[in-house]
Amino acid sequence: MKKIILGFTKIAVSVSLLWYLLSIVDFDATIGRLRDVDPRLVVIAFILLIVQVALSSLKWKLILQSDGLNVPFLFLLKSYFIGNFLGLFLPSSFGGDIYRVYALSLTNKRVAKTTSSVLFDRLTGLYALLTIALLAYVSLPGADYDLALILLYISGLVIFFLATSKQTIHKLENSGRSITRHLSTLLTSFRAYLLDIRNFWKILVIALLFQFMIVVINKLYTLALSIEIPFSMLLVIVPLVYLTEVLPISINGAGVRDSAFVFFFVSIGHTKEEGLAIGILVLAMRYVSGLLGGLVLAGTMVRRHLVRRAQ
């Protein structure tokens, strides 16, 4: 019952925010920009979105390898595509992760390690996003250095490394509580990822490249919509916008992400209509690229059906 109420609450938040945005913008002007979009740049962005899925699958494979699981890349790629597709219709930006855990657990029955790998995948992506935003911000001409933000960023890293220390894991294992034992299992896998230095650095590089590509893709969107905005500014704005999707208050970030685009675009001298146009294009491209996962899922189901008939 609580999950149903939470789901309807998220739908209400998304609908309310979108309704509010539509009430404060010139919708005809927004549609006009979208109608004049440059399809060539959109196609390039679409290709980069597919490349991102491949990069994410490679990063996931490296994470699993560090914990002693050798999973074929193509299986992980397929799981990522399907997860992205299912995530389009689930009340959370993390909905696809649930499928990835489920799919991989069917092959090795090691749910704890599978869950840990998906969580670590998300964490590295989150910190890569924060790193790009922070570096871009302090690099802006005339930017004030906010020492509190830098200290908060460093503190997060310190806390993470302390949490994955032998001493912390040992204390959790011997606490006698079920929840802390599960947490110790999770942190043990995290520690294995960190100790595999060769793979760990590859994971970090891929995470940074993935998040940098998000900014590049959004730059292509602005060019496609004839919106002039410096790439250096997008390096700050785009990570902050995408971080709003972490908030579990809407359906797949709808409404919240669009409001963030409008807010940041207006704050740097652009129009609400331009911000909303970018938000709509991001959402549309997410569904278009996600539909590839639907095709992969359909192909998988057909193949299974044929195999069963053959038996």
N, C-alpha and C positions, 0 to 999 in steps of 0.2 A: 504493500500500500504506500509506504514511504517513497519507494522508487517511482511509483506512478505520479505521486504528488510532485516529486522533484522534477520529473520529466515535463509535466505540464507547466511547472514554474519556469523552467528554462525556455519552453516554447513561448510563454507569456513575455518573458524578458526580451527575447529576440524579436518577437512581433512588435512589442511596444517601442523598442529602440528604432526599428526600421520604420515604423509608422511616424515616429517623431522626426527622423531624418527626412522623410518624404514631405513632412509638413513645413520644414524650414529651408528647403532647397527648391530651386527652379527645376522641376523634374524634366521639363521639355528640353532645357539646356543640357542636362545630364545625358538624356537619351541622344541628343544631337551629337555630343562628343563620342558616344559609343557607336553611333551610326557611321561616323567618319573615321573609325579606327583603321589603322594600317594593318591589313591581314598578314603581310610578310613578316612584320616584327612579332606578331602574335604567334605565328607558326614557329619562329625561332625560339620564343619563350616556351612553347609547348614541347619542343625537342629537349630543351634544358630541363623541363619538369620530369621528363622520362629519364634523362641522365641522372637526375637527383635520386630517383628510385633505385637505379643501379648502384649508385654510390652508397646509399643507405644499406642496401643488401650486402655490399662488400664490407661495410663497417660492422654490420651485425655478424657476419661470418668471422671476422677477426676477433670480435668480443667472445664469441662462442669458443673459438680455438683456444683462447687464453684460459678458458675454464675446462678444457679437455674434451670439448664436443666438436667433432669435425662433420659439418653439415654441408651438403652440396650447395653451391652458389645458386644454381637455377631453382632449387626448391625454395631458398630464402627469397629470391627475386619474385617467384610466383606468390609466395605468402605475403610479401610486401604489397604487391599489386592488389591482391584480393582484400587485404586489410584496409588499404586506402579506399577501395570501393565501398566496403561495408561501413567504414567510418563516415561516409557521406550521409548515411541514414540513421546514425546512432546519436543519442543526445550528449555527445562528448567528443572533443578533438582527439581523445585517446581511445576511441572505440575500436579503431583498427588494431591497436596494440593487443586487445583482448583476443582477437582472432589469431594474431601471430603467436601468442602464447599457446593458444589451443592447438593450432596446426603443428607447431614444433613438438608439443607435448605428446602428440599422437605417435611421433616417430621414435622418441627416446624414453618416454615415461619419466623424465626427470624435470618435473614441473618447477621445482625450486630454481634450478639453474636456468631454465628457460625464462622464467619470470625475471630473474636477476639480469639476464642479458638484455631484455627489452627495456627494463627500467634504466639500466646503465646507458643504453642507446639514447634514451630520452634525456638523461641527465647531461651527457656530453653535448648533445645538441643544444640544450638550454644554456649551458655555460659558454658554448661557442657563440651563441647569439648575444649573450651579455658581454662577452669579450669584444666582439666587433662593435657593438654599440658604445662601449666605454672608450675604446681606442679611438673611434671615429669622433666622439664628442670632445675628448681632450685635444684632438688634432685640429679642431675647427679654429680658425683665426679669431682671436679675442675671447675664446671660451674660458669661463672661470673654472678653475680646478676645484671640484667638490671633493674635499678630502674624505668626507663621510662616506660617499659612494665608493671610493677606492678602497677604504678600509673595510666596508661591508663586503665588497667583492673578494678581497683577500681573506677575510674572516670565514667566508663560505668555503673556500678551498681548505683552509686550516682545519675547520670543523670536520670536513669530509675525510681528510687524511687521518685525523685523530680517531674518527669513528671506525675506520678500517684498520686500525692498529691491532696487533696481536692481543694486547692487554684488554682493549675494549671488547673484542670478540670473545675472549676467554671469559670475561665477567658475564657477558650475556648468555653464554652457553651454560654457565653454572648458576644462573639465577633461579632456576626451578620453575619459571613461568613459560607457558607455551608460546606466548607472543614474542617474548625476548629470544627464545630459541630459534623461532622462525626468522627474526631479525638478524641473529648471528649467522644463520645460513646465507641470508642475502648479502651481508657484509663480507662473508668469507669469499663469495664469488667476486665481489667488488675488489677485494684485496688481490685475488688471483689476476684480475685484469690489470691492476696497477703494477704488479710485480713482473708481468711479462712486458718488459720495457720496449722491446722491438715492435710488438703489436700495439702497445699503448700509444706510442708516438704516431703510428699510422692512423690509429683511431682518432686521435686529436686533429691530425691534419685533414682527414676526411670530414670530420665534424665542422671544422672551420671553412673548408671549401664548400660544403653543402650550404651553410648559412650565408656565405658570401654570394653564392649563386642565387639565393633568394633575393638579395639586393639587386643583382644584375637583372634578374627576371622582372622585378618591379621597375627597374630603369627602362627596360624594353616596353613595359606597359605605358609608362609616362610618355615615351617617345611615340608609341603607337597612337596615343590620344592627343599628341601635340601639346603636351604639358612640359614646359621648360623648368626643370629643377635640377640643381647640381647633384652629381653622384655622391659627393662628400656629405651632402645633407641627407640623402637617402640612406647612407650608411648608419646614420643615427636614428632616423625616423622609422625605417622599415623594421629593424629588430624590435623596437619598442611597440610597434603596432602588433607584430606577430606574438609578442609576449602576452598580449591581452587574451590570446586564445587559451592560455593556461588557466585563466579564471573559469571555474566550473559553474557559470551563471547563465549560459546561453546554449543554443543548439549549434554545435560545431563552430562556435565563434561568430555566428551570424548576428548582425546588429552591433555587437561589441567591437569587432574588427572594423566595420564600416564607420562607426562613430569615432574610433581612434584615427582613422585616415582623415576624416573630416576635421577633427580637432587639430591634428598636427599640420595639415595643409593650410588651414586658416591661420595658424600661429606663425607660419613663415611667409604669409602674404599671398597665398593662393585662395581660390574660392571654394565654398562648400561643395559646389557642383563638381569641381575637379576631384576633390577628395572622395566623394561618393562614387564617381565614375570609376576611379581606381579600385575602390572596394568591390563594386559590382563585377568588374573585369576579373579581379582575383578570384571571386567566388565562382564565376562562370568557368574559368579555366581550371579551377580545382575539380569541378564536376566533370568537365570534358576529359581531363586526364584521368580522373578516377574511373570513368567508364571503361577504360582499358582493363582495369581490374575486373569489371563485370564480365568482359569477354573471356578473360582468363578463367574466372569462376565457372562460366557456362561451359567452356571447353573441358574443364576438369570434371564437371558433372556428367557431360556427355561421354567422356572417356570411361568413367567409372561404370556408367550404365551399360556401355558396350562390353566391358570386361565381364560384368555380371551375367549378361546375356550369353556370352561365349562360354561361360562356365556351366 
